[in-house]
């Protein structure tokens, strides 16, 4: 939801399907501030802070601070990067840092309604696989973005793990609605960072 003076407020509900069980995982509140109007500063930086409330037993409350940067290159190439630090408040009290980035180009449909590209994610530590290991490392895969309307967007990004510490496949499917306008000229996070 866009607010005056380059502020954005977001809410997110995460539902996961794992080992044959579907459950509500977390609820997130985000505040984002763009340091300048679109294309007034190089890479269009924005600062994001979010609080994630863990709903399922596997998720704990956590907070994240991120720097979002993006740029529209000539020939309609869009690049975005999210550099983040995440801290759990309960349980293990672990800290995770990393980045996610994506490159997309429009195809087939006018007004950039359909975009395809590549997404890559790196995390230094995350969910525990067992008592001795946590997920960390690189994941990479294709990404697809479809805008059925000016205010709605569907993103799909299956990422393939590149080491034995990352999940073999993670699929990110995000349906988002913008209540603050058409969403043009806004720093967009890579799908895996949402």
Backbone as ProteinMPNN parsed JSONL, in Angstrom:
{"seq_chain_A": "XXXXXXXXXXXXXXXXXXXXXXXXXXXXXXXXXXXXXXXXXXXXXXXXXXXXXXXXXXXXXXXXXXXXXXXXXXXXXXXXXXXXXXXXXXXXXXXXXXXXXXXXXXXXXXXXXXXXXXXXXXXXXXXXXXXXXXXXXXXXXXXXXXXXXXXXXXXXXXXXXXXXXXXXXXXXXXXXXXXXXXXXXXXXXXXXXX", "coords_chain_A": {"N_chain_A": [[0.854, -1.169, 0.0], [0.817, 2.011, -1.032], [2.009, 4.991, 0.414], [2.065, 8.56, 1.21], [5.038, 10.534, 0.462], [6.995, 8.604, -0.428], [6.772, 6.283, 1.129], [5.966, 2.868, 1.779], [3.729, 0.389, 2.814], [3.419, -2.966, 3.687], [1.724, -6.146, 3.789], [1.894, -9.626, 4.438], [1.025, -12.998, 4.028], [2.137, -16.179, 4.653], [1.81, -19.323, 3.301], [2.506, -22.74, 3.432], [3.323, -25.82, 1.778], [4.367, -28.856, 2.744], [5.842, -31.989, 2.916], [3.406, -33.342, 2.45], [1.598, -31.893, 3.958], [-0.348, -28.991, 4.396], [-0.023, -25.74, 5.631], [-0.545, -22.704, 7.538], [2.091, -20.549, 7.706], [3.434, -18.055, 8.413], [2.934, -14.557, 9.268], [3.476, -11.367, 8.01], [4.533, -7.997, 8.523], [5.506, -5.151, 6.77], [7.532, -2.255, 6.332], [8.544, 0.154, 4.054], [10.862, 2.43, 2.662], [11.575, 4.597, 0.111], [14.526, 6.13, -0.938], [14.568, 8.237, -2.7], [12.609, 9.773, -5.342], [11.559, 7.749, -8.174], [14.182, 6.888, -10.354], [15.759, 9.097, -9.679], [17.969, 8.766, -8.087], [20.943, 6.778, -8.52], [20.367, 3.328, -9.081], [18.028, 3.331, -7.606], [17.556, 3.181, -4.604], [16.035, 1.651, -1.73], [14.932, 1.279, 1.631], [14.055, -1.353, 3.756], [12.111, -2.657, 6.417], [10.988, -5.334, 8.337], [8.636, -7.269, 10.279], [8.164, -10.528, 11.202], [5.73, -12.709, 12.137], [5.682, -15.798, 13.521], [3.548, -18.453, 12.844], [3.091, -21.237, 12.594], [4.417, -24.184, 14.259], [6.988, -24.618, 13.333], [7.995, -22.161, 12.63], [9.489, -19.212, 13.89], [9.198, -16.004, 15.563], [10.576, -13.198, 13.865], [12.809, -10.614, 12.672], [13.632, -8.397, 9.975], [15.972, -6.503, 8.138], [16.536, -4.697, 5.199], [18.223, -3.762, 2.17], [17.061, -2.541, -0.774], [17.622, -2.553, -4.172], [17.302, -1.482, -7.543], [17.087, -1.406, -11.151], [16.105, -0.179, -14.302], [17.19, -1.156, -17.291], [18.248, -0.185, -20.663], [16.295, -1.388, -23.458], [14.27, -2.643, -22.087], [15.123, -4.282, -19.952], [14.957, -5.458, -16.698], [16.373, -5.22, -13.495], [16.804, -6.375, -10.194], [17.762, -6.295, -6.748], [17.962, -7.642, -3.486], [19.353, -7.141, -0.456], [19.885, -8.559, 2.611], [19.492, -8.839, 6.233], [18.518, -11.035, 8.669], [16.969, -11.745, 11.743], [16.19, -14.098, 14.207], [13.908, -14.089, 16.946], [13.067, -15.795, 18.971], [13.581, -19.116, 20.326], [16.235, -20.488, 18.604], [17.539, -18.084, 18.148], [18.955, -17.242, 15.87], [20.972, -15.673, 13.312], [20.644, -14.63, 9.992], [21.974, -13.886, 6.844], [22.094, -12.529, 3.543], [21.433, -12.456, -0.016], [19.205, -11.767, -2.723], [18.611, -11.809, -6.178], [17.283, -10.7, -9.331], [16.749, -10.852, -12.878], [14.805, -9.621, -15.446], [12.933, -9.731, -18.522], [10.494, -8.35, -20.737], [8.069, -10.289, -22.559], [6.137, -11.301, -25.404], [3.421, -10.132, -24.546], [1.877, -6.821, -24.652], [2.769, -3.766, -22.833], [4.383, -4.784, -20.79], [3.17, -7.034, -19.572], [3.775, -9.727, -19.343], [6.64, -11.232, -18.161], [9.841, -12.77, -18.33], [12.661, -14.399, -16.846], [15.669, -14.716, -14.888], [16.525, -15.88, -11.674], [18.406, -15.606, -8.653], [19.563, -16.723, -5.503], [21.181, -16.291, -2.365], [21.938, -17.503, 0.823], [23.263, -17.235, 4.115], [22.67, -18.796, 6.247], [19.921, -20.488, 7.659], [16.811, -22.041, 7.97], [16.828, -24.917, 10.086], [18.044, -28.028, 9.029], [18.651, -30.381, 10.316], [19.851, -31.194, 13.64], [22.519, -30.517, 13.315], [22.928, -29.166, 10.896], [22.142, -26.34, 8.799], [20.128, -24.62, 6.325], [21.949, -23.268, 3.696], [23.692, -21.406, 1.191], [23.78, -21.29, -2.461], [21.018, -20.853, -4.718], [19.354, -21.203, -7.812], [17.338, -20.287, -10.65], [14.655, -20.203, -13.144], [12.405, -17.389, -13.656], [9.103, -16.035, -13.665], [6.842, -13.48, -14.419], [3.601, -12.223, -14.302], [1.233, -9.834, -15.147], [-1.971, -9.499, -14.737], [-3.709, -7.358, -14.376], [-3.413, -3.749, -13.867], [-2.867, -3.44, -11.152], [-2.424, -5.942, -10.071], [-0.292, -8.788, -9.666], [1.373, -11.779, -10.54], [3.877, -13.926, -9.574], [6.209, -16.471, -10.331], [8.681, -18.671, -9.357], [10.78, -21.232, -9.578], [13.418, -22.44, -7.749], [16.563, -24.02, -7.936], [18.619, -25.861, -5.826], [22.13, -25.434, -5.304], [23.96, -26.77, -3.76], [24.63, -29.243, -1.182], [23.545, -28.219, 1.092], [21.399, -26.658, 0.513], [17.885, -26.618, -0.251], [16.748, -29.078, -2.619], [14.823, -28.303, -4.531], [13.016, -25.323, -4.489], [9.95, -23.756, -4.674], [8.651, -20.688, -5.418], [5.727, -18.973, -5.304], [3.953, -16.143, -5.829], [1.272, -14.044, -5.299], [0.375, -10.819, -5.705], [-1.088, -7.683, -4.768], [-1.401, -4.277, -5.504], [-2.365, -1.571, -3.71], [-1.855, 1.056, -3.866], [-1.7, 2.383, -6.31], [-0.533, 2.041, -9.726], [1.856, 0.684, -9.46], [4.104, 1.168, -10.983], [7.449, 2.347, -11.288], [8.492, 1.507, -8.828], [10.489, -0.038, -6.347], [11.006, -3.321, -6.785], [11.017, -6.396, -5.142], [13.018, -9.381, -5.605], [11.399, -12.517, -6.314], [11.917, -14.686, -4.541], [12.659, -13.364, -2.281], [10.396, -12.342, -1.203]], "CA_chain_A": [[0.0, 0.0, 0.0], [1.635, 3.204, -1.137], [1.672, 6.131, 1.263], [2.773, 9.767, 0.756], [6.484, 10.721, 0.655], [7.785, 7.428, -0.793], [6.606, 5.175, 2.077], [5.105, 1.758, 1.387], [3.437, -0.56, 3.882], [3.006, -4.235, 3.099], [1.358, -7.286, 4.63], [2.123, -10.875, 3.715], [0.679, -14.226, 4.722], [2.857, -17.265, 4.0], [1.237, -20.654, 3.429], [3.452, -23.684, 2.847], [2.951, -27.23, 1.626], [5.603, -29.587, 2.974], [5.665, -33.383, 3.349], [1.997, -33.709, 2.386], [0.79, -31.089, 4.875], [-0.437, -27.565, 4.083], [-0.268, -24.984, 6.867], [-0.242, -21.29, 7.612], [3.43, -20.503, 8.298], [3.78, -16.786, 9.063], [2.274, -13.314, 8.883], [4.539, -10.364, 8.002], [4.263, -6.576, 8.303], [6.705, -4.52, 6.214], [7.559, -0.824, 6.037], [9.595, 0.415, 3.077], [11.039, 3.841, 2.353], [12.443, 4.874, -1.039], [15.36, 7.279, -0.607], [14.268, 9.323, -3.642], [11.648, 9.384, -6.378], [12.094, 6.788, -9.14], [15.218, 7.336, -11.287], [16.441, 10.314, -9.225], [19.241, 8.28, -7.557], [21.357, 5.544, -9.175], [19.89, 2.052, -8.553], [16.745, 3.518, -6.919], [17.612, 2.462, -3.334], [14.956, 1.717, -0.739], [15.234, 0.556, 2.864], [12.895, -2.116, 4.18], [12.155, -3.31, 7.73], [9.779, -6.139, 8.487], [8.48, -8.141, 11.44], [7.488, -11.756, 10.783], [5.124, -13.434, 13.243], [5.598, -17.222, 13.21], [2.255, -19.026, 13.214], [3.24, -22.685, 12.77], [5.443, -24.567, 15.227], [8.305, -24.603, 12.69], [8.418, -20.779, 12.382], [9.571, -18.345, 15.058], [9.141, -14.578, 15.257], [11.862, -12.687, 13.41], [12.832, -9.288, 12.06], [14.557, -8.307, 8.846], [16.31, -5.198, 7.582], [17.038, -4.97, 3.848], [18.464, -2.704, 1.193], [16.521, -2.943, -2.071], [18.099, -1.728, -5.283], [16.834, -1.977, -8.838], [17.341, -0.507, -12.265], [15.56, -0.538, -15.611], [18.196, -0.914, -18.31], [17.664, -0.055, -22.0], [15.706, -2.583, -24.07], [13.294, -3.194, -21.148], [15.704, -5.244, -19.013], [14.769, -5.028, -15.317], [17.225, -5.904, -12.536], [16.506, -6.039, -8.804], [18.529, -7.023, -5.748], [17.56, -7.473, -2.101], [20.428, -7.534, 0.45], [19.142, -8.591, 3.863], [19.919, -9.475, 7.476], [17.316, -11.528, 9.338], [17.284, -12.218, 13.1], [15.109, -14.754, 14.931], [13.802, -13.569, 18.305], [12.845, -16.878, 19.919], [14.218, -20.383, 19.961], [17.683, -20.505, 18.371], [18.058, -16.72, 18.046], [19.967, -17.249, 14.815], [21.03, -14.548, 12.378], [20.823, -15.066, 8.619], [22.214, -12.777, 5.92], [22.224, -12.988, 2.17], [20.87, -11.59, -1.046], [18.465, -12.372, -3.831], [18.563, -10.885, -7.315], [16.586, -11.21, -10.507], [16.797, -10.11, -14.136], [13.609, -9.976, -16.216], [12.655, -9.022, -19.766], [9.118, -8.601, -21.174], [7.876, -11.104, -23.755], [4.813, -11.538, -25.975], [2.298, -9.237, -24.308], [2.224, -5.403, -24.546], [2.762, -3.109, -21.52], [5.124, -5.612, -19.841], [2.255, -7.889, -18.816], [4.413, -11.011, -19.112], [8.09, -11.108, -18.139], [10.584, -13.972, -17.97], [14.018, -14.054, -16.462], [16.485, -15.599, -14.078], [16.628, -15.434, -10.282], [19.442, -16.272, -7.88], [19.457, -16.407, -4.086], [22.213, -16.827, -1.485], [21.701, -17.302, 2.243], [24.382, -17.727, 4.923], [22.139, -19.714, 7.249], [18.475, -20.328, 7.692], [16.108, -23.094, 8.686], [17.614, -26.1, 10.425], [17.721, -29.284, 8.363], [18.68, -31.252, 11.48], [20.535, -30.508, 14.731], [23.881, -30.14, 12.949], [23.032, -28.424, 9.636], [21.085, -25.411, 8.407], [20.159, -24.345, 4.888], [22.787, -22.15, 3.283], [24.272, -21.578, -0.124], [23.162, -20.707, -3.641], [19.929, -21.479, -5.467], [19.16, -20.448, -9.051], [16.288, -20.84, -11.486], [13.899, -19.258, -13.974], [11.335, -16.642, -13.0], [8.046, -15.589, -14.564], [5.958, -12.48, -13.806], [2.427, -11.933, -15.124], [0.385, -8.767, -14.615], [-3.281, -9.557, -15.385], [-4.259, -6.002, -14.301], [-2.391, -2.787, -13.462], [-2.586, -3.524, -9.718], [-2.216, -7.336, -9.656], [0.902, -9.408, -10.237], [1.644, -13.151, -10.123], [5.262, -14.313, -9.823], [6.519, -17.877, -10.118], [10.117, -18.864, -9.467], [11.325, -22.463, -9.005], [14.866, -22.332, -7.591], [17.261, -25.292, -7.76], [19.756, -25.742, -4.929], [23.425, -25.707, -5.925], [24.821, -27.483, -2.823], [23.871, -30.178, -0.344], [22.957, -27.471, 2.211], [20.204, -25.951, 0.042], [16.851, -27.549, -0.716], [16.904, -29.466, -4.023], [13.943, -27.413, -5.285], [12.087, -24.468, -3.762], [9.082, -23.062, -5.618], [8.051, -19.483, -4.865], [4.576, -18.484, -6.068], [3.504, -14.96, -5.103], [0.201, -13.238, -5.873], [0.399, -9.549, -4.981], [-1.976, -6.607, -5.185], [-0.949, -2.95, -5.117], [-3.494, -0.697, -3.418], [-1.387, 2.438, -3.891], [-1.477, 2.851, -7.675], [-0.216, 1.032, -10.725], [3.071, -0.055, -9.125], [5.235, 1.532, -11.823], [8.401, 3.176, -10.581], [8.622, 1.033, -7.461], [11.521, -1.036, -6.191], [10.367, -4.632, -6.675], [11.894, -7.441, -4.615], [12.98, -10.674, -6.283], [10.317, -13.359, -5.806], [12.348, -15.499, -3.404], [12.837, -12.493, -1.119], [9.094, -11.903, -0.709]], "C_chain_A": [[0.896, 1.225, 0.0], [1.109, 4.327, -0.269], [2.412, 7.351, 0.74], [4.265, 9.712, 1.108], [7.276, 9.418, 0.585], [7.766, 6.312, 0.247], [5.685, 4.122, 1.477], [4.934, 0.856, 2.6], [2.927, -1.831, 3.23], [2.617, -5.251, 4.155], [1.523, -8.545, 3.784], [1.714, -12.038, 4.598], [1.337, -15.372, 3.962], [2.203, -18.599, 4.34], [2.205, -21.615, 2.765], [2.847, -25.075, 2.768], [4.239, -28.022, 1.704], [5.269, -30.967, 3.516], [4.19, -33.752, 3.445], [1.082, -32.91, 3.292], [0.829, -29.616, 4.451], [-0.781, -26.819, 5.365], [0.076, -23.513, 6.69], [1.084, -21.156, 8.343], [3.713, -19.21, 9.051], [2.937, -15.65, 8.517], [3.303, -12.205, 9.043], [3.984, -8.968, 7.778], [5.568, -5.938, 7.851], [6.487, -3.03, 6.046], [8.761, -0.581, 5.142], [9.643, 1.9, 2.778], [12.017, 3.974, 1.194], [13.222, 6.153, -0.747], [15.132, 8.472, -1.532], [13.172, 8.847, -4.594], [12.352, 8.51, -7.414], [13.014, 7.46, -10.141], [15.855, 8.671, -10.918], [17.798, 9.987, -8.601], [19.639, 7.025, -8.316], [20.878, 4.321, -8.396], [18.634, 2.168, -7.689], [16.685, 2.83, -5.558], [16.378, 2.688, -2.455], [15.391, 0.878, 0.457], [13.951, -0.105, 3.323], [13.144, -2.685, 5.571], [10.866, -4.099, 7.869], [9.827, -6.957, 9.771], [7.639, -9.323, 11.006], [7.019, -12.497, 12.029], [4.966, -14.894, 12.841], [4.298, -17.809, 13.72], [2.383, -20.521, 13.466], [4.346, -22.961, 13.785], [6.845, -24.477, 14.648], [8.844, -23.182, 12.501], [8.429, -19.986, 13.683], [9.453, -16.896, 14.614], [10.534, -14.107, 14.843], [11.692, -11.291, 12.841], [13.865, -9.263, 10.956], [14.741, -6.852, 8.46], [16.943, -5.464, 6.227], [17.287, -3.675, 3.081], [17.989, -3.248, -0.143], [17.068, -1.993, -3.12], [17.591, -2.335, -6.575], [17.095, -0.934, -9.906], [16.668, -1.061, -13.519], [16.597, -0.157, -16.658], [17.519, -0.712, -19.658], [17.182, -1.406, -22.519], [14.857, -3.364, -23.074], [13.839, -4.288, -20.234], [15.574, -4.675, -17.606], [15.638, -5.873, -14.399], [16.856, -5.441, -11.136], [17.36, -6.895, -7.883], [18.04, -6.649, -4.359], [18.705, -8.011, -1.239], [19.847, -7.449, 1.854], [19.928, -9.201, 5.02], [18.646, -9.785, 8.235], [17.724, -12.088, 10.7], [16.054, -12.849, 13.723], [15.109, -14.263, 16.373], [13.627, -14.663, 19.348], [13.616, -18.102, 19.506], [15.716, -20.261, 19.817], [18.318, -19.131, 18.4], [19.173, -16.629, 17.003], [19.866, -15.997, 13.958], [21.361, -15.098, 11.003], [21.056, -13.819, 7.777], [22.337, -13.347, 4.518], [21.677, -11.977, 1.189], [20.094, -12.424, -2.041], [18.465, -11.347, -4.957], [17.87, -11.546, -8.49], [16.807, -10.266, -11.688], [15.599, -10.577, -14.948], [13.522, -9.133, -17.479], [11.21, -9.33, -20.178], [9.09, -9.44, -22.453], [6.408, -11.116, -24.137], [3.777, -10.443, -25.769], [2.742, -7.778, -24.216], [2.196, -4.936, -23.095], [3.399, -3.97, -20.427], [4.222, -6.496, -18.981], [2.831, -9.262, -18.532], [5.917, -10.823, -19.219], [8.699, -12.454, -17.755], [12.004, -13.56, -17.62], [14.685, -15.137, -15.649], [16.586, -15.01, -12.68], [17.681, -16.26, -9.567], [19.328, -15.8, -6.438], [20.643, -17.02, -3.347], [21.828, -16.518, -0.049], [22.83, -17.917, 3.038], [23.94, -18.71, 5.986], [20.651, -19.495, 7.317], [17.842, -21.425, 8.5], [17.019, -24.28, 8.94], [17.11, -27.304, 9.642], [17.678, -30.384, 9.418], [19.473, -30.509, 12.553], [21.897, -29.965, 14.334], [23.973, -29.227, 11.721], [21.876, -27.45, 9.478], [21.208, -25.151, 6.916], [21.047, -23.136, 4.633], [23.363, -22.458, 1.921], [23.445, -20.942, -1.22], [21.997, -21.544, -4.161], [19.673, -20.597, -6.683], [18.046, -21.096, -9.866], [15.58, -19.776, -12.303], [12.848, -18.519, -13.15], [10.363, -16.128, -14.057], [7.171, -14.596, -13.798], [4.835, -12.17, -14.784], [1.587, -10.891, -14.414], [-0.971, -8.813, -15.323], [-3.997, -8.206, -15.38], [-3.135, -5.056, -13.874], [-1.968, -2.95, -12.008], [-2.342, -4.945, -9.218], [-1.003, -7.907, -10.367], [1.032, -10.822, -9.667], [3.072, -13.493, -10.528], [5.438, -15.785, -9.497], [8.015, -18.065, -10.343], [10.535, -20.175, -8.801], [12.856, -22.367, -8.951], [15.463, -23.696, -7.274], [18.481, -25.067, -6.885], [21.047, -26.155, -5.596], [24.404, -26.391, -4.97], [23.968, -28.425, -1.979], [23.268, -29.501, 0.881], [21.744, -26.65, 1.794], [19.159, -26.976, -0.369], [17.051, -27.849, -2.198], [16.079, -28.574, -4.922], [13.084, -26.627, -4.295], [11.263, -23.731, -4.802], [8.432, -21.891, -4.902], [6.944, -19.026, -5.809], [3.966, -17.348, -5.262], [2.425, -14.244, -5.913], [0.145, -11.962, -5.063], [-0.549, -8.544, -5.619], [-1.42, -5.293, -4.678], [-2.17, -2.064, -4.928], [-3.112, 0.77, -3.51], [-1.141, 2.972, -5.288], [-1.066, 1.712, -8.569], [1.037, 0.237, -10.424], [4.25, 0.268, -10.028], [6.145, 2.452, -11.034], [8.533, 2.787, -9.119], [9.706, -0.03, -7.422], [10.866, -2.371, -5.893], [11.378, -5.645, -6.173], [11.888, -8.646, -5.55], [11.967, -11.592, -5.593], [10.721, -14.114, -4.561], [12.569, -14.67, -2.15], [11.517, -12.014, -0.555], [8.484, -12.969, 0.158]], "O_chain_A": [[1.653, 1.442, 0.946], [-0.095, 4.58, -0.223], [3.305, 7.207, -0.094], [4.682, 8.926, 1.959], [8.127, 9.157, 1.436], [8.663, 5.468, 0.247], [4.741, 4.445, 0.757], [5.893, 0.593, 3.326], [2.097, -1.779, 2.323], [3.12, -5.22, 5.278], [1.316, -8.526, 2.571], [2.026, -12.058, 5.788], [1.122, -15.522, 2.76], [2.062, -18.958, 5.509], [2.681, -21.352, 1.66], [1.989, -25.455, 3.565], [5.108, -27.888, 0.843], [4.5, -31.097, 4.469], [3.768, -34.397, 4.405], [-0.105, -33.221, 3.388], [1.897, -29.065, 4.182], [-1.698, -27.198, 6.094], [0.866, -23.131, 5.827], [1.202, -21.602, 9.485], [4.176, -19.245, 10.191], [2.316, -15.758, 7.46], [3.94, -12.101, 10.091], [3.087, -8.766, 6.959], [6.613, -6.151, 8.464], [5.402, -2.588, 5.668], [9.863, -1.05, 5.427], [8.608, 2.555, 2.654], [13.156, 3.516, 1.282], [12.631, 7.157, -0.347], [15.47, 9.601, -1.178], [12.852, 7.66, -4.641], [13.578, 8.523, -7.522], [12.664, 8.492, -10.714], [16.444, 9.318, -11.784], [18.687, 10.838, -8.584], [18.763, 6.264, -8.728], [20.98, 4.294, -7.169], [18.217, 1.175, -7.092], [15.834, 1.961, -5.364], [15.777, 3.762, -2.448], [16.121, -0.104, 0.315], [12.882, 0.505, 3.287], [14.246, -3.141, 5.875], [9.784, -3.601, 7.558], [10.897, -7.291, 10.28], [6.53, -9.15, 10.5], [7.83, -12.869, 12.877], [4.206, -15.204, 11.924], [3.978, -17.678, 14.901], [1.842, -21.027, 14.449], [5.12, -22.066, 14.126], [7.803, -24.279, 15.395], [10.035, -23.013, 12.239], [7.496, -20.074, 14.481], [9.59, -16.591, 13.429], [11.541, -14.553, 15.393], [10.578, -10.846, 12.565], [14.847, -10.004, 10.987], [13.79, -6.07, 8.455], [17.789, -6.349, 6.101], [16.649, -2.649, 3.318], [18.456, -4.292, -0.596], [16.985, -0.774, -2.971], [17.463, -3.554, -6.692], [17.295, 0.246, -9.62], [16.671, -2.268, -13.757], [16.853, 1.026, -16.886], [16.338, -1.028, -19.801], [17.632, -2.45, -22.048], [14.728, -4.584, -23.18], [13.076, -5.143, -19.785], [16.016, -3.558, -17.338], [15.647, -7.099, -14.504], [16.622, -4.253, -10.912], [17.65, -8.055, -8.178], [17.74, -5.486, -4.087], [19.001, -9.205, -1.284], [19.366, -6.391, 2.258], [20.879, -9.958, 4.829], [17.797, -8.915, 8.427], [18.708, -12.82, 10.802], [14.992, -12.227, 13.773], [16.169, -14.044, 16.96], [14.007, -14.472, 20.504], [14.241, -18.122, 18.446], [16.41, -19.964, 20.789], [19.517, -19.014, 18.651], [20.208, -16.008, 17.241], [18.821, -15.351, 13.887], [22.254, -15.934, 10.861], [20.394, -12.802, 7.982], [22.652, -14.524, 4.344], [21.483, -10.805, 1.512], [20.308, -13.629, -2.176], [18.332, -10.148, -4.709], [17.865, -12.769, -8.631], [17.019, -9.065, -11.524], [15.392, -11.777, -15.125], [13.967, -7.986, -17.515], [10.746, -10.454, -19.988], [9.964, -9.321, -23.311], [5.537, -10.958, -23.282], [3.298, -9.873, -26.749], [3.85, -7.502, -23.757], [1.662, -5.627, -22.228], [2.998, -3.893, -19.266], [4.485, -6.683, -17.793], [2.418, -9.909, -17.569], [6.421, -10.325, -20.226], [8.132, -13.189, -16.946], [12.484, -12.509, -18.043], [14.318, -16.311, -15.711], [16.715, -13.797, -12.513], [17.838, -17.453, -9.829], [19.036, -14.634, -6.176], [21.065, -18.134, -3.658], [21.434, -15.394, 0.262], [23.316, -18.995, 2.695], [24.779, -19.395, 6.571], [20.178, -18.391, 7.049], [18.289, -21.715, 9.61], [17.873, -24.61, 8.118], [15.909, -27.57, 9.594], [16.775, -31.22, 9.414], [19.745, -29.319, 12.399], [22.385, -29.028, 14.967], [24.999, -28.576, 11.524], [20.77, -27.698, 9.959], [22.245, -25.419, 6.31], [20.904, -22.103, 5.287], [23.506, -23.619, 1.539], [22.532, -20.159, -0.957], [21.992, -22.771, -4.056], [19.765, -19.373, -6.591], [17.832, -22.306, -9.786], [15.87, -18.587, -12.172], [12.455, -18.975, -12.076], [10.748, -15.828, -15.187], [6.803, -14.851, -12.651], [5.085, -11.888, -15.956], [1.265, -11.033, -13.235], [-1.118, -8.231, -16.398], [-4.8, -7.929, -16.271], [-2.033, -5.503, -13.556], [-0.83, -2.635, -11.66], [-2.074, -5.128, -8.031], [-0.717, -7.564, -11.514], [0.831, -11.041, -8.473], [3.435, -13.364, -11.697], [4.889, -16.287, -8.516], [8.552, -17.672, -11.378], [10.636, -20.229, -7.575], [13.51, -22.229, -9.986], [14.933, -24.437, -6.446], [19.292, -24.183, -7.164], [21.071, -27.114, -6.368], [25.567, -26.578, -5.326], [22.74, -28.405, -2.056], [22.546, -30.147, 1.64], [21.121, -26.007, 2.638], [19.504, -28.081, -0.789], [17.476, -26.975, -2.955], [16.56, -28.128, -5.964], [12.498, -27.201, -3.377], [11.824, -23.139, -5.723], [7.744, -22.075, -3.898], [7.199, -18.728, -6.976], [3.511, -17.558, -4.137], [2.642, -13.883, -7.07], [-0.105, -12.004, -3.858], [-0.78, -8.552, -6.828], [-1.004, -5.208, -3.523], [-2.925, -1.83, -5.872], [-3.945, 1.643, -3.261], [-0.415, 3.956, -5.431], [-1.229, 0.545, -8.214], [1.275, -0.789, -11.061], [5.318, -0.317, -9.851], [5.683, 3.241, -10.21], [8.672, 3.656, -8.259], [9.832, -0.831, -8.349], [10.235, -2.531, -4.848], [12.478, -5.746, -6.716], [10.886, -8.914, -6.213], [11.716, -11.442, -4.397], [9.946, -14.181, -3.607], [12.657, -15.227, -1.056], [11.504, -11.342, 0.476], [7.381, -12.79, 0.673]]}, "name": "protein", "num_of_chains": 1, "seq": "XXXXXXXXXXXXXXXXXXXXXXXXXXXXXXXXXXXXXXXXXXXXXXXXXXXXXXXXXXXXXXXXXXXXXXXXXXXXXXXXXXXXXXXXXXXXXXXXXXXXXXXXXXXXXXXXXXXXXXXXXXXXXXXXXXXXXXXXXXXXXXXXXXXXXXXXXXXXXXXXXXXXXXXXXXXXXXXXXXXXXXXXXXXXXXXXXX"}
